Amino acid sequence: MDIHWHRRDLRVADNTALSRASEPLPVFILDDGVLEHASPVRVSFLLDALRSLREDYRALGGDLVVERGDPREVLRRLADEHGADTVVWNRDYSPLARERDDEVGEALRNSDVGTRTFADGVLHEPDEIFTNAGDPYSVFTYYHRKWEEREKDEPRDKPDEVRNPAVGGIPTVDELGFDSPEPDAPEGGTGTARELLNGFLSDGVYVYDEARDYPARGCTSRLSPHLKFGTVGVREVWEKTQSAKEDAEDDEERESVEEFQAQLAWREFYTQVLYHNPSVVTENYKTYENRIDWRNDEDEIRAWKQGETGYPIVDAGMRQLLDEGYVHNRIRMVVASFLTKDLLVDWRVGYGWFREKLVDHDTANDNGGWQWAASTGTDAQPYFRIFNPMTQGERYDPDGEYIKRYVPELRDVPADSIHTWHELGDEERDEAAPGYPAPIVDHSERREEALSMFEEARGDD
């Protein structure tokens, strides 16, 4: 009999370690060392996913053990109580997860309990794809070519037999010491993930390439928290997208499916960046000759966090984050560029705020995205290419539909006025939307300051 230790794989189907376990006893451990890095909205999603996972096990005639404590102690005790020979789990790749896994493995082996670990959360592990020189990739385009060429495994089968131990209840957010989440977390569980996936593949995926950058069109899968917590398997997602590609009516639709599949590759690209460069969690990936002299004005940071910058597309994105614990991907780039290039704020400030508020926060993905926007990361946006927030709003939300949804002060303002808000006089702004602020900075001026800041960091004369 084996113990299966669940972590970021909260599902019974397409779960590699679970499928390889003998008469598995499924266990999830609420680890205080991990919870200290969590937030109310993610803990709420996690607990909902655990409740759903428990029901899935009960449908198989088994159950899920949920305990709180140090995994080294909990797993050793459970192995002793249930006569388990081995503990199996799926590998994770963040520095915190790798350190914990090493410690747990050592403690179990010292107690004569075997361990086996498996690849599961990615289609290709971070030590599988290298340059011809044997180095990890730092440019996505080249990484993606090899990633795309490699064979992808099929989804794993559900276990035939699952243990049914005596178990306790799943705690609430409050019982774990967290405040009630604001906003409410989306529903977790495999059933919900599959509904989202199947709904997206029935229609949205075929226009994904042309529509994904327009937040008002809603052409995204919303699978990100499910992939983060593993309520759906990545092999299942890949297999279903392959089926959707086969069902495509023309080359344009097939290419659109491939564009969505490329987002899976982006996840794995950033995973291998973090795996081979664990310091990027707190340090710039890209080295500059001199220190970047970030401005870090607290009042401007506060306005950005609350969506009160006077730049409508930026404020809409930041308020979506507060309202939903989610931000559309194009808008994530816009608000990150605005913080780092218009407000001249260290990317770590934005990364920390996203980590606190996002339900789908993933260390590798979020770090990669923030460092890309800040021109400090791998395959980064060149420092001299700076998003114009007004142009971004006009291009990707031309009718102001997305902006008006999240910035109610602007709901009665014509789209033309929204997109030229920075050009209006104070009296015009007061008449159009008296409750909405004027821009807190001048984009053109700050753009020049950003260029100078990076040129000094580069050591340019």
N, C-alpha and C positions, 0 to 999 in steps of 0.2 A: 504494500500500500504506500502511495506517495502523497505528500502534501503539495497542493498547488497553491503557491503564494501569488495572489492577484496584486497587481499594481496599476499600470496603465493599460490594462487589458480586461475591462469590465464587461466581459461577454462569455458565452459558452460556445458559440460557433466561431470558426476561423481563429482559434486560439491555439497556437503551436504547442506551448508547454502543456496546456491542459489536454490536448489530443495525444500527447506522448506519455502522460502520467498513467500509472497503474492504479486502478480503483481510487481515483483521486478524492482527497479531502480538501475542498476549496476553502481558502482562508484569505481574508483581507484584514490588514493591520493598520489602524489609525496611529501613525507614528508621529509623536510630538516634534521630532526633528524635522519632519516634512511639513507638518501643519504650521510651524512658525513662519514658513514662507508662503502660506496660503492666504486667501481672502474670503470674506463671507459668501460672495457670489459663486466662487469656485467650489467651496465646501458644500454649499447648498446643492449644486449640480452633482457633485460627487455622491452625496448621500442619497439623492434621488436615483442615481445610476445604481447604487448598491441595493436599494430596495427593489429595483427592477431586476437586477441580477439574481437576487435571492428568489424572486418569483420564477425566473427561468430555471433555476436549479430545482426548485420544488416541482416544476412540471416534469423534470427528469427523474423524480423520485428521491432527490437529494436535498441538500441545504447548504447555506453559506455561513461559515464561521466569521464573525466580525468581532475583533478585539482591539483594545487600545493599549499601546505599550511599546517597548523596545523590541523590534523584530527579532533580535538575537535571542532574547529571553522567551518571547512568546512562541517562536517556532521550535526552540529546543524543548519547551514544556509540552507543546502539542505533539511533537514527534514521540516523546516519551509516553504520554497519555494514550496515544492511539496506535503505538507500535509501528510508526512510519519508518521506513528504511531510508527514504530520500525526500528532499524538498526540491521541487522544480519551479522555475519561474522564467519569465521572458525578460531579456536584457533591456536595459535602459541606458542612455548615453550621456546624460548630463553629468557634470563633475560630482554633484551631490549624490546622484543615484549610483554612480560607479563606486564612489567611496563607501556608501552604505552597503552595496552588494558585496564588496570585498570583505567588509567587517562581518556581515552575516554569514558569508560562506566559510570564513575562518572559524567563527564560533561554532557552526554546525559540525564542521569536520573535526574540531577538537572534542566534540561530544559523540563522535562516531556516527554522525548522520551524513549521508551522502548528499551531494548537490548536483543538479544538472540545469544548465541554462540554455535558452534558445533564442534565435532571431525571430521577431514577430511583429514589432511595431513599424517596420519599414520593409519595403520590397527588396532593398539592397542595403546591407549594413555599411557603416561608415569606413570600414577597413577593407571593402571589396573593390572600390573603384578608384584607381589612381591614374596619374599622368603616365606617359611612356617612360618618364624618368623615375617613376616610383614615388612621386610626391602626391599629397592630397590636392585636389583642385581648388583654385581660388577664383575661377571664372565659370559661371553657371553654364554658359553655352557649350563649352567643351565637356563639362561634366554630364550635361543632359544627353549629349550624343551617345556616350557610352552607356548611360543609364537606360536610355531608350532601346538600345540594341540587345540588352541582356534579357535572358529568359526570366519570366515572372512565375513564381510558384502558384499553384492552385489553392483555393481556400481549404482550410483544415476541417475535418469532420468533428461533430460534437462527440463528447465521450459517451460510451455505451453504458457505463456504470459510474455512479457518483455516490459517495458516502453521505449518510444522513445523521450527522451528529446532533447532540443536544446543543442548542445555540441560544444566545441572548438576543436582545433587540438591537436595532440600529439607532444610534443616538441622534439627537436633533442638533441643529446648528448652535443653539443656545447651550446645550449640554457640553459641547466641545469648546465653549468659551468665546464664540464669535457673536458679533451683533447680527441681527436679522439683516439679510442682504437687501441692499437698495441698488439696483432694481431686483425684482424677482428673477431667479435663474430660469433659463429655459428648461424644459422637461428632459431628463436624461433617459438612458436605457436604449437597448438595441432596437426595440420596436419603433421608437421615435426616430432613431437614426436611419432605419430602413425606409420609413415613410418619407423622410426628407430626401434620401438618395433616390428612391424610385420616382418621387414626384419631379425631382430635378432632371432625371434622365429621360423622363417621358416627354419633355418639352424644352426646358431652359438650356440644357447642354448643347442643343443644336444652334443656338444663337449666342452662346457664351462668348465667343471670340469678339463679336461686334458689340455686345451689350454689357459685358462685365464691368466696364469702367464707368457706367452710368448708374449711380446709386439709386435713383428713383425707379429704375426698371426692375430692381430686385432680382437680377439674374445671377444669383449666387446660390450655392448648395446649402449654406449654413451648417455644414458638417464639421466645421473647425473644432468645436468643443468635443464632438464625438470622436474625432480622430485623436485629439489630445488625451482624452481619458480612455480611449480604446473601446467604446461601446459598439463600434463597428470595426471589422477587420479590414486592413488596407488591401489584402488580397481579394476580399469580396468586392471592395470598391473598384479595384482594377478590373476584375472579371466582368462586372456589370458595365463598366465604361467600355470595355472591349466589345461587349454585346451591342451596346448603343452605337458604337462606331460601325459595326457590321450592318446595323439597321438604317444607317444614314442614307438619305436619298441622293446625295451628291457630294462632290469633293469639298464644297464649302462646309457642309454639315460635319463631314469626317474631320476636317481640319479644326473645327470648333471643339469637337470632342477631344482631339489631341491637345488643344490648348488647355482644356481642363486637366487632362492627365499630366501636363507639364507642371501644374501646381503641386501635384504629388511629388514630382521630382524636386521642386523648390524646397519642400519640407525636408527631403533627404539630403539635399545639397547643404542646407544650413545645419542639419544634424551632423554631417561629417566635418563641417567647419568647426563646430563647437567641440566635437570629439577630439579633433587633432589640435585644437587651440583653446583649451578650457579657460584661459585667462580672458577671453573676449567677453565674458560675463561682466567684467568690471573694467577692462582695458580696451583701448583702441586696437583694432586688428591692424590697421595701417599705421606705419610709423612716419611721423613728421619730424623734421630736424629740430623744431622748437615746439614748446607747449602751445596748444591752442588756447587763446585767451578768451574763454567764454565770458559773456556779459553777466548772465544769471541774475537778472533783476527780479526780485521777489514779487513785486506788484504785477509785473508782466506775466510771470509764471502763474500767478493766481488767476489772472484774467483768462489765460489760455486754458487752465484746468476747468474753469467754470463756463467756458464758451461765451466770453464777454470781450472779445478782442476787437469787435467792429469789422471783422472780415467774415462775411456771412457763411461761406463754405467751411471755413475753419470752425466757426462756432456751432454750425449744424453737426459737424463730426464729433466735437467734444461733448455736445449735449446728447447725441446718440449714445456715446460711451456711458454717460451718467444714467440715461434712461433705460438702456438695454444691456449694458455690459458687453457691448459689441460695437464695432465700427466697420463700415464697408471698406474693402481693401484699398481702393483708389483713394478714399478719404484718409485712410491711415497714412498714406504717403504724403498727402497734402498737409495734414496737421503736424506730421513729423518734420517736414521741410520748413514749415512756418516757425516751429519752435526753435529749430537749430539755425536756420538761415535768416529769418526775420527778427526773432527775439534774441538770437545769438546765445541760446541756452544749451548747456551740455546735454548730449543725447541721453546720458544716464538719468537725468531728471525725468524725461519723457518716458523712458523705458520703465522706470520705477512706478510712474503713475499708471501706465498700461498694465503692469504686473498686478497692481492693486485693484484695478477696476475691470479688467477683461475676464470674462468667463472662459475664454479659449486661450488664455495666456500659455504660451509654450516658450521655454527659455531660448531654444535654438532659433525658432522662427522670429520671435519678437526682437531678439538681440540682432539677428541678421538684418531685419527690416529697419531698425533704428540706426544701426551703423551705416547701412546703405544710404539712408536719407541724410545722415550727418557727414557723408564723405569720409568716414573713418574706417569703413568695413571692407570686406572682400567684394570684388566686383561692384564697387560702390559708384554712386552717382558722382561724376566729377564735380569738384568743389565750385566750379564756375557755372554749372548748370543749376539754377535756382528757380524753383517753382514760383510763378506769379499767382498768388491765391485768387485774385480776381479773374484772371484768365482761366484758371482751373475751374472755377465756379461756372463761368459762362460756357465753357466747352463741355463740361460733363454734367451740368444741371441747367441747361439753357432756359427752361421755363421756371426755374426756381422751385420745382416741386419738392425736391429733397430738402432744400433749405427751409421752406415754409413748414414742412412737417415737424422740424425740430426747433425752429426759431419762430415761435408764434407771434412775436412782435412784428414780423415781416410778412405775415399772411395776407395782408391787404395791400402790400406794396408791389407795384408792377416789377416784372423780372428785370426790365432794363434798368430800373432804379436800384435794384438789389445788386446787379453786376457793376454798377458805377457808383456804389455807395461811397467809395473813397473820394470821388470827384465832387460829390454834392456839398453845398454849403451847410453851415450849422442850421440855418433856418429851414432849409429844404429837408434836412434829416429830421428835425424836430416835428415838422408838419407831417412827414410820411410815416414815421415810426418813433414817437417821442420816448418810448421805453428802451430803444435799442441804441447802443453807444456808437460814437464816432470811432474810426480806426485808432488804435492805441499807438501805432507806429506808422511811419511812412515807408511803404515797401521799397521804393526806389532808393531812398537814403540807406535803409538797412541792407539792401542788396550790396551797395558799394562798401559798407562796413564789413559785411561778411567776406567779400572778396579780399579786402585788405587783411582781415583777420587770418584767413587761410594762407595768403601769400606770405605773411610774416611767419606763420607756422612752418611753411615750406622752406623758409630761408631765402625767398626771392629778393633780389636787390630792388 
